[in-house]
Amino acid sequence: MPGIYVHIPFCKHKCSYCDFTSFPNRLNFAEAYMACVYREAAARGKELGSMTFDTVYIGGGTPSVIDPNYIAGLMKQLRSRFSLAKDPEVTIELNPGTVDAHKIAVYKKAGVNRFSVGLQSADDAQLADLGRIHTAADFLAAARLLEGENFSADVMIGLKGQRAEDVERTVRLAHGAGAKHISMYALTPEEGTPIYTDYLNGELPDGDEVAALYDHGYKVLKELGYLRYEVSNFCLAGFGSRHNMNYWRRGEYLGLGVSASSFLGGKRFTNTLDLDEYMKCVLSGYFPVIDSEEIGEEDAKFEFLMLGLRTVFGVSNRAYEKQFKSHWKEDFSAGYRAVKDYLLEEGDTTRIKDEYLFVQNQILTELMK
């Protein structure tokens, strides 16, 4: 089933690595912005009234920085404008420095049943270097508020001066705090972000060093009982992210809010990244879309393979044939021959061997040549 993503673009402070659309100095616009999101939801609801959505993901920015009643209002709007599944997965991203017991209570009453908490590192010096507004102790305090809840923790690798023992300490901190799911992402220094200067100066770990950090983190996660189901995502049994799995299965999704992207009916479209333009469009009765494209068959085939091979479930040969009336090993015959030693064939399924999953980007690049 398709999912809904809602972008909340406000935060207290923009992290040094952040390339997402976020506005640290415009929190006073939150009320007007959320009113526009409600209005956009109403307009999309009229258009998509027959669709049932299985997941809701509220991301950002820092959704937990705004008044929690706006989140409650959002969930009320989504339920009234769309058909939600009987038991939808509803996730909200939290920064440990912006949550308290009252906010958690409001979220839960509104129907939020999954929490994604940005830990990143157990080392306060590394957190400060990243521009995070919280400490490891703040994360533990947030985890105590979420005791017994389904919550995920984000862990970042590839940080300046980071060692294998730092990654292990962070993973063990998240596990000990009760995280049912851990996302372990490699830092990507995007051009235009402050941390890009560190990258240009050679102050960040190189590719081989990041791979070694990942391998160590994976070893620890496996030891603690977390199952890897996608290159950067690990969970205790039964706690995988339904929303993200929909992305990796090339399922449909609707994006609401500034910069949010959607994939519906074979078309991908993205809202404007400009906050003022977004609100102006919505208040004028227009969809705030600035980019739209029909996904052709060749691109669709590429996406099918690229997304499937990111996961441990791999690609179903039958599913590919059913959708495209062809065989992917023939469609990508030259690339397949180049990378087949990195692939594992199991009946109907082809997946990247476990030991090569972290370098799947290089394998996919070769496959798609």
C-alpha positions, 0 to 999 in steps of 0.5 A: 500500500502507498504511504504519506510523507509530510515535511516539517521544515523547521529546526532550532539549528541547522547541522553542519552536514544537513542538505535537507530543506530546513529553516532554523530561523523561521519557527514563527511561521509554523502555524501558517505553514501547517495551515497550508499543509492541511490545505494541501492535504485537503486538495490532494484528498479530493484527488486521491480519495479512492486510495488507501494509505498504509503508512504516515511518516512525519519528517524534516527538519525537526518535527518535534520542534513545533507545538505538538498540537500541530501534529495532532491537527495534522493527523486529524486532517489526514484521517479526514482527507484520506483513507488510512489502513486499519492499523497504519504505521505512523512515524515521527522524527524526534531530536532528543533536544526538543522532546518532553513527556507532554509532546510524547503524550500528544503524539501517541494520542494523535496516533503516532506509534513509531518514533525515529530519534536522531542519536548520531553519536554517543560522543558529545564532542562529535555531536557538537562538531556536527552542530547537533543541539543534544547530548548523549544524555539527552538521547537517553532521557528521550529514550526513557520517555519512549520506554516500551514504544517502537522507536528507532535510533539514527547512527552516523558513521564517517565522522571526523576522528571516528573510530570503530570503538566509537561506532560500537559505543553508539550502537550499544547505547542505542540498543541499551536504551531500547531501540527496536530499530537502528539506522546506520548511515554513512555521512555524505558531505554535500557541496554547500554544507559546512562539513563539505570543507572538512571533506575537501581538507581531507579531515573525514575518513576515506571510503575504505575507512568508512567501510571498515567502520560499517563492517564493525558496526554491522558485526556489533548489530548482528551480535545484539540481534538486529537483522539487516534488511537494507544496506543502512537499516537494522531491526529486531525481528518484526520491527522493520520500517513499513514506510521505508520498505514501500520506497524500496519496493518502488511503491507509491507515495504522496508527499505533502509540504515544502520540498516533499516528493511524490510517486503516483501513477508512474509520475514523480513530482516534487514541491517547491523548496521555497517556503514562501512560494509553497505557502503562496501557491497553496493559499492561491489554490494551486499545487506547489509542484515545481518538477514533474516527470513521467517515469519511462520504462527504462528508468522504471527497470533501473529503479526496480533493480536499484531499489530491490538490490539495496535490500537483503530481499533482492530482486524477484525475477518473476516480479520483474517479468510480470511488470516489464514482460522481459528478463532483467538479466537480458535487459542488463546482460553486459552489466550482469556479466560484469557483476555476477560474482557479487550476486547470490542467486536463490531460486527466484531471487537475486541479491547482493552477497552480504559481504558486498552490500555496503558497496552496492552503489559501485555494483549498481553502477557497473550493472547499469552500464 
